[in-house]
Amino acid sequence: MKLKEIKGLGVTELRQRESELRKELFNLRIQKQVGQLENPVRTRTVRRELARVLTIARGHAGQ
């Protein structure tokens, strides 16, 4: 997701997206351990998107 798209989400949508990203990151880590990870760059992009979501969520919480 782009930053504009993330900023447009509500608090509940941000929490839901955070949960989805955490699950995906967990699955990517498992795949890496087993040796089945096809796209290692995906781990990096998921981590960055999760950081963006958490940053925007923190901003919404302060309002």
C-alpha positions as CSV (number, residue, x, y, z in Angstrom):
1,M,0.0,0.0,0.0
2,K,1.1,3.5,-0.7
3,L,1.4,6.1,2.1
4,K,-1.6,8.0,0.9
5,E,-3.7,4.8,1.0
6,I,-2.6,4.1,4.6
7,K,-3.3,7.7,5.7
8,G,-6.8,7.3,4.4
9,L,-7.6,4.3,6.6
10,G,-9.5,4.6,9.9
11,V,-8.2,3.3,13.2
12,T,-10.0,0.0,13.0
13,E,-8.8,-0.5,9.4
14,L,-5.2,0.3,10.5
15,R,-5.4,-2.3,13.3
16,Q,-6.8,-4.9,10.9
17,R,-4.0,-4.2,8.4
18,E,-1.4,-4.4,11.2
19,S,-2.8,-7.8,12.1
20,E,-2.6,-9.0,8.5
21,L,0.9,-7.8,8.0
22,R,2.1,-9.4,11.3
23,K,0.6,-12.7,10.1
24,E,2.3,-12.4,6.7
25,L,5.6,-11.6,8.3
26,F,5.3,-14.6,10.6
27,N,4.6,-16.8,7.6
28,L,7.5,-15.4,5.6
29,R,9.9,-16.1,8.6
30,I,8.6,-19.7,8.7
31,Q,9.1,-20.1,5.0
32,K,12.7,-18.8,5.3
33,Q,13.5,-21.3,8.1
34,V,12.1,-24.2,6.0
35,G,13.9,-23.0,2.9
36,Q,10.8,-22.3,0.9
37,L,11.0,-18.5,0.7
38,E,10.7,-17.6,-3.0
39,N,11.0,-13.8,-2.7
40,P,13.3,-12.7,0.2
41,V,12.6,-9.0,-0.7
42,R,9.0,-9.5,0.4
43,T,10.1,-9.7,4.0
44,R,11.6,-6.3,3.8
45,T,8.6,-4.7,2.1
46,V,6.2,-6.2,4.7
47,R,8.4,-4.9,7.6
48,R,8.4,-1.4,6.0
49,E,4.7,-1.4,5.4
50,L,4.1,-2.5,9.0
51,A,6.2,0.3,10.3
52,R,4.2,2.8,8.2
53,V,0.9,1.5,9.5
54,L,2.1,1.6,13.1
55,T,3.4,5.2,12.6
56,I,0.1,6.4,11.1
57,A,-1.9,4.5,13.8
58,R,0.2,6.2,16.5
59,G,-0.7,9.6,15.0
60,H,-4.4,8.8,15.0
61,A,-4.3,7.7,18.6
62,G,-2.9,11.0,19.7
63,Q,-5.7,13.0,18.1
